[in-house]
């Protein structure tokens, strides 16, 4: 069982790397299999299509967001809960392959625009935003609080060529995000 999980993870990593470098549409299952050093048949054992690989990557991301939503639902709607939600989301973004998955989304927007799991990911993000934005808030507060979440992602793009560490980038993004939150 562990070997299958490791193989599946390795397929996801290689496919993600190729999707980011070459583009989703330009990457074939044959290329993924070759990069892994396996046959297409061996790859098919785990994933029947590129679509299944994308679905698995996004489902991992959605599952992580759903855990955050479950936590938030059990908390009181307070300023501290909002700040903690942003902190937890920041931590989650830096676990596993999330950064690479976000780069993949960004570089393949056209190809993935109508992919069903992308819609699921967007829906979960709107649920997260519901915990830090109240419909009765003035528009400026709603926008500022929403931007707090996007600031966590923006650091990857704003600092991509800078010589700052991942930890410095993460800390700067979290500081800005927490400063944006208002009530």
N, C-alpha and C positions, 0 to 999 in steps of 0.2 A: 504493500500500500504506500509506504513512504517513498519508494522508488518512483511510483506513478506520480505522486504529488511533486517530487523533485523534477521529473521530466516535464510535467505540465507547466511548472513554474519556469523552467528553462525555455520552453517553447514560447511562453508569454514574453519573457525577457528578450529573446532574439527577434521575435516578430515585432515587438514594440520598437526595438532599436531600428529595424529595417523600415518600419512604417514611418518613423520620424525622419530617417535619413533619405529614403527614396519616395515616400508617400504611400498611402494605403493602396491606392489604385495601381501603382506601378510595381508593387511587391507581389510576387506569386508564392503559392504554397511550395512550389519546387525550390525557390530561392531560400525560403525559411528552412526547409528540410536540409538543403545543402549546407547552410550556415550552421545547422545543428550537427551535421555529419550523420544524418539518418536518411532512410528512404521515405518517400512520400507516404508509403503504406504505414510506416511507423508513426508518422505525423498524424495520419488519419485516425489512428487508434485513439488519440486524444482530442483532436479537433477535425471535423469534417470540412471546414471551410475557414477562410479568413474572417468571415462574419462571426463564426463561433469564437474565434480568438478575441475579437473586439468585444463581443458580448461578455466573455469571461473577464476581461480587463475592467469593463465598466461595471459589471455586477459586483466585483470586489470593491470598487469605489462606492457604489450605491449602498452596499452592505455596511460599509464603514460609516457613511452618512446616516443611515437608518439607526445605527447604534447611538449616534450623537442625538438624533431626534428623540429616541426612546428616553435617553437620559434627560433631555430638556423637558419633556412632557412631565416628568416626575418632580420637577423643580418649581419653586414659586417664581412668578414673573417679577423678578427684581433686577435692579441694575447690576448687582453682583452676579446673578445668574447669567445675564447677557455677557458680561465680561468673561466669565468662566467658559461660556459656550464658544466665544471667540478664541480663547486660549486653547481649548480642547481641539477646536477645528484646526488651529495653527499646528498643534502637535501632530494631528492626524495627517496633515498635508506633507509632513516630512518623514512619514513612515513608508516603508515598502517602495513601491514604484509610482506613487502618486505624482511626483514631479514629472516623471517621464510620460505618464498617462496624460497629464495636462498639456505637455508639449505636443503630444500626439494629437489631442483634440484641436489645439491651436493651429497646427500645421495641416490638418486634414478636415477643416471645417466644412468645405463644400461636399466632400465625399460622405461625411457623417451626418450632415444636416438633418436628414429625415430618418436616421437609424433609430429604431424603436428604443434601444437601451439609452440612447442619448436623451430622448424625451423623458425617460425615467430618471436619469441623472438630473436634468433640469427641474423636474417636478420635486425631487428631494431637496435641491438647493433652495427652491422657493419655500419649502416647508421650514428649512433652517432659518431663512430670512424672517419668516413669520414669528419666530421667537425673539428677534431683536428689533422688529418693527411693529408698531401698533397702528392699525388703520386710522385711529383718531389722532395720531401724531401729525403735526404740520408737515407739508411736503418736504421742507428743507431737512427736518429731522429724519423723516423716512429715507430720504436719499442719502444723508450722511451715514446713518446706521447701516444701510445696504452697502455703501462704499467701504465700510469697515471690513466686511467679508472679502470684497474684491481686492482690497489693499494687500491681503495675505497672498493672493495670487500674483499681483502686479510686481512684487519684488523679484520674482523669477525673470520677468521680462525687463524690468528697469535696471537690474544689476547684472544682466547676463554676460556682459563683457568686462565688468569691473573685477578688480583683484581683491574683492572682499570674500570672506569665507561664507560658507553656507549658514553657519550659526549667526554671523553678523547680519546677513541678509534677513534671516528669519526673525531675529530680535528687532531689527528696524521695522519690518513689516508689522510685527505684533504691536510694537509701540505706537505706530501710526494708527493701526486699526483700533486700539483701545482709546486713543485720543479722539477718534472720530465718533465713537459711541456717545450718544446724548440721550437725555430724557427730558 
